[in-house]
Amino acid sequence: MKKSLIDVIFASDKRKETLLLLKDGHQEMKSLLKSLDTTRQALLPQMKILEEHHLVFHYDDIYELTFIGELIVDKVRPLIDTTEVLDVDIDYWGTHDFDFVPPNLLERINELKHYKIINPPLMDLFNLHKTYHKDKTPEHVYSVGNIFYPNYQSRFTEMIDNKITINYIVSKDLFNKIRKESNEHIELLIKSGYFKLYVYHQKINFLFFTFDDYHIVMNPLKKAGDVDHSYIICSTEDALNWGKELFNYYLKDSTPITRL
């Protein structure tokens, strides 16, 4: 009796990894053995199972995916990447609210590979841009958020002095607050041409999200709505493109502010 395809693919790491290796094209057995760090004696029984289930075929000593194998692997790769992302800290993902991410981007959460979860001291959070930029100075920063940290005036001024263009989308409540408390300073920032302010008129149910030329940072709330200062940071090219799409999702429903 044949195994189910789920068992064929996921019950053996060797079979799963072999299928993923063959996704990019045929390979000789010796190449597979090297990549899998195994022996021919150990791999051949697994290859036989893959062939019996019509996922691979071989000629001479070269192995290749069948069309069924290609269909399966095209679906399996994103699933594996997604589980690898979530497995880094499944409790974090399970206890925080990610409803602020639109469904099409949640389906591509696998693009946030190689991220870290940082639990900073509170004062370090106020200087977040220094913490993760270090020797790198971005040309553009894009942010969406419910808060300005206490030192935001000096932070924004410093960034503008370094000719960093800031694109900031704020909630309606935050906009009303800064308009009352910091009218003059924000006006000067806007007039500089380096500070572009937008108001998002719907609810922003997270602390902040930001990305620049090098990093993407997200600070979600806990599911009960509690503030948690830990944040996700990632710097891969896929993550930056993902972040750009998330920012644009909020930008399309935001109003630019040219004066207070």
C-alpha positions as CSV (number, residue, x, y, z in Angstrom):
1,M,0.0,0.0,0.0
2,K,1.4,3.4,-1.0
3,K,2.0,6.1,1.6
4,S,0.0,9.3,1.5
5,L,1.9,12.1,-0.3
6,I,2.0,14.1,3.0
7,D,3.9,11.2,4.6
8,V,6.1,10.8,1.6
9,I,7.2,14.4,1.8
10,F,7.2,15.2,5.5
11,A,7.9,12.0,7.2
12,S,11.5,11.9,6.0
13,D,13.9,14.9,6.0
14,K,15.9,13.3,3.3
15,R,12.9,13.0,1.0
16,K,11.8,16.5,1.7
17,E,15.2,18.0,1.2
18,T,15.8,16.0,-2.0
19,L,12.6,17.4,-3.5
20,L,13.6,20.9,-2.6
21,L,17.1,20.4,-4.1
22,L,15.6,19.2,-7.3
23,K,13.3,22.2,-7.6
24,D,16.0,24.2,-9.4
25,G,16.7,21.4,-11.9
26,H,18.1,17.9,-12.3
27,Q,21.1,16.8,-10.2
28,E,23.5,13.9,-10.3
29,M,23.4,11.5,-7.3
30,K,26.8,12.5,-6.2
31,S,25.6,16.2,-6.0
32,L,22.6,15.2,-3.9
33,L,24.8,13.1,-1.6
34,K,27.1,16.0,-1.0
35,S,24.2,18.5,-0.4
36,L,22.5,16.1,2.0
37,D,25.7,15.0,3.7
38,T,24.6,11.3,3.4
39,T,25.6,8.1,1.7
40,R,24.3,6.4,-1.4
41,Q,23.2,3.4,0.8
42,A,21.1,5.7,3.0
43,L,19.6,7.8,0.2
44,L,18.6,5.1,-2.4
45,P,15.7,3.7,-0.4
46,Q,14.3,7.2,-0.1
47,M,14.7,7.9,-3.8
48,K,12.9,4.7,-4.5
49,I,9.9,5.9,-2.4
50,L,9.9,9.2,-4.3
51,E,10.0,7.3,-7.6
52,E,7.2,4.9,-6.6
53,H,5.0,7.9,-5.8
54,H,5.8,9.5,-9.2
55,L,7.5,12.5,-7.7
56,V,11.0,12.0,-9.3
57,F,12.4,9.9,-12.1
58,H,16.0,9.2,-13.0
59,Y,18.1,8.2,-16.0
60,D,21.7,7.0,-15.6
61,D,22.6,8.6,-12.3
62,I,20.7,11.8,-12.7
63,Y,17.5,12.6,-10.8
64,E,14.7,15.1,-11.8
65,L,11.2,16.1,-10.6
66,T,8.2,14.8,-12.5
67,F,5.5,17.2,-13.3
68,I,3.7,16.0,-10.2
69,G,6.8,16.6,-8.2
70,E,7.0,20.1,-9.6
71,L,3.4,20.8,-8.7
72,I,4.0,19.6,-5.1
73,V,7.3,21.4,-4.5
74,D,5.9,24.7,-5.8
75,K,3.4,24.5,-2.9
76,V,5.7,22.9,-0.3
77,R,8.5,25.5,-0.4
78,P,6.4,28.4,0.8
79,L,4.9,26.2,3.5
80,I,8.3,25.1,4.8
81,D,9.6,28.7,4.7
82,T,6.5,29.8,6.7
83,T,6.9,27.2,9.4
84,E,10.6,28.0,9.7
85,V,9.7,31.7,10.2
86,L,7.1,30.9,12.9
87,D,9.3,28.2,14.6
88,V,11.9,30.9,15.5
89,D,9.5,32.0,18.3
90,I,6.0,30.5,17.9
91,D,4.9,31.9,21.3
92,Y,5.6,35.5,20.0
93,W,3.5,35.0,16.9
94,G,0.8,33.3,18.9
95,T,0.5,35.9,21.6
96,H,0.7,39.1,19.4
97,D,-1.9,40.7,17.2
98,F,-1.0,40.7,13.5
99,D,-4.4,41.7,12.2
100,F,-2.8,44.9,11.0
101,V,-1.1,43.0,8.2
102,P,-3.4,42.5,5.2
103,P,-4.2,38.9,4.2
104,N,-2.1,38.9,1.0
105,L,1.0,39.8,3.0
106,L,0.3,37.4,5.9
107,E,0.2,34.7,3.3
108,R,3.8,35.7,2.4
109,I,5.1,35.9,6.0
110,N,7.7,33.4,4.8
111,E,9.5,36.4,3.2
112,L,10.6,37.5,6.7
113,K,13.2,34.8,7.0
114,H,16.3,35.4,9.2
115,Y,14.5,37.9,11.4
116,K,15.2,38.5,15.1
117,I,13.0,39.4,18.0
118,I,14.6,42.1,20.2
119,N,13.6,42.9,23.8
120,P,15.3,46.2,24.4
121,P,15.5,48.3,27.6
122,L,13.0,51.0,27.3
123,M,15.5,53.8,26.9
124,D,17.1,51.9,24.0
125,L,13.8,51.8,22.3
126,F,13.7,55.6,22.3
127,N,16.9,55.5,20.3
128,L,15.8,52.6,18.0
129,H,17.2,54.1,14.8
130,K,20.7,54.3,16.3
131,T,20.5,50.8,17.7
132,Y,19.9,49.1,14.3
133,H,21.6,51.6,11.9
134,K,25.0,51.8,13.6
135,D,27.3,52.6,10.7
136,K,24.6,52.7,8.1
137,T,22.8,55.9,7.2
138,P,19.6,55.3,5.1
139,E,18.4,57.8,2.6
140,H,14.7,57.2,3.3
141,V,12.7,56.0,6.3
142,Y,9.1,55.0,6.1
143,S,7.0,54.6,9.3
144,V,3.4,54.0,10.4
145,G,2.5,54.4,14.0
146,N,0.4,55.3,17.0
147,I,3.3,57.0,18.9
148,F,6.1,59.5,18.8
149,Y,8.7,58.7,21.4
150,P,9.6,61.4,24.0
151,N,12.8,62.4,22.1
152,Y,11.2,62.5,18.7
153,Q,11.9,66.2,18.1
154,S,15.6,65.8,18.4
155,R,15.5,62.4,16.6
156,F,13.7,63.8,13.6
157,T,15.9,66.9,13.5
158,E,19.1,64.8,13.6
159,M,17.8,62.6,10.8
160,I,16.9,65.6,8.6
161,D,20.3,67.2,9.3
162,N,21.7,64.0,7.8
163,K,19.4,64.5,4.8
164,I,17.3,61.5,5.6
165,T,13.8,61.7,4.1
166,I,11.1,60.7,6.6
167,N,7.7,59.4,5.5
168,Y,5.5,59.1,8.5
169,I,1.9,57.9,8.6
170,V,0.2,58.6,12.0
171,S,-3.1,57.7,13.5
172,K,-5.8,60.4,13.7
173,D,-5.5,60.5,17.5
174,L,-1.7,61.0,17.3
175,F,-2.1,63.7,14.7
176,N,-4.5,65.6,16.9
177,K,-2.1,65.3,19.8
178,I,1.0,66.5,18.0
179,R,-1.0,69.3,16.4
180,K,-1.8,70.6,19.9
181,E,1.5,70.0,21.5
182,S,4.2,70.4,18.8
183,N,2.6,72.6,16.1
184,E,5.6,74.8,15.5
185,H,8.2,72.1,15.4
186,I,6.3,69.9,13.1
187,E,5.7,72.8,10.8
188,L,9.4,73.4,10.6
189,L,10.0,69.7,9.8
190,I,7.4,69.8,7.0
191,K,8.9,73.0,5.6
192,S,12.3,71.3,5.4
193,G,11.1,69.1,2.6
194,Y,12.5,66.0,4.3
195,F,9.5,65.3,6.5
196,K,6.4,64.0,4.8
197,L,3.5,63.6,7.2
198,Y,0.3,61.6,6.5
199,V,-2.8,60.8,8.5
200,Y,-4.5,57.4,8.4
201,H,-8.1,57.8,9.2
202,Q,-8.9,54.2,10.3
203,K,-7.7,52.4,13.4
204,I,-4.0,51.6,13.7
205,N,-3.9,48.6,16.0
206,F,-0.1,48.3,16.5
207,L,2.6,50.4,18.1
208,F,4.7,51.1,15.1
209,F,6.1,49.7,11.8
210,T,9.1,51.1,10.0
211,F,11.5,50.3,7.2
212,D,14.3,51.9,5.5
213,D,17.1,51.0,3.0
214,Y,18.4,48.3,5.3
215,H,15.9,47.1,7.8
216,I,12.2,46.4,8.5
217,V,11.0,46.7,12.1
218,M,7.6,45.8,13.5
219,N,6.2,46.3,17.0
220,P,2.8,44.6,17.3
221,L,0.6,44.8,20.4
222,K,-0.3,41.7,22.4
223,K,-3.6,40.1,21.6
224,A,-5.3,41.7,24.6
225,G,-4.2,45.1,23.4
226,D,-1.3,45.4,25.9
227,V,1.9,47.3,24.8
228,D,5.0,45.1,24.4
229,H,8.2,46.9,23.5
230,S,9.8,43.9,21.9
231,Y,10.0,44.1,18.2
232,I,10.8,42.1,15.0
233,I,13.7,43.2,12.9
234,C,14.7,41.8,9.5
235,S,17.1,42.9,6.8
236,T,16.7,40.6,3.8
237,E,15.8,42.0,0.4
238,D,12.5,40.0,0.4
239,A,11.6,41.5,3.8
240,L,12.3,45.0,2.6
241,N,10.0,44.5,-0.4
242,W,7.4,43.1,1.9
243,G,7.7,46.1,4.1
244,K,7.3,48.5,1.2
245,E,4.1,46.8,0.3
246,L,2.8,47.1,3.9
247,F,3.7,50.8,4.0
248,N,1.9,51.4,0.7
249,Y,-1.2,49.5,2.0
250,Y,-1.5,52.2,4.7
251,L,-0.4,55.0,2.4
252,K,-3.2,54.5,-0.1
253,D,-5.8,55.4,2.6
254,S,-3.8,58.2,4.1
255,T,-4.1,62.0,3.6
256,P,-0.9,64.0,3.2
257,I,-0.4,66.9,5.6
258,T,1.3,70.0,4.1
259,R,0.6,72.3,7.1
260,L,-0.9,72.1,10.5
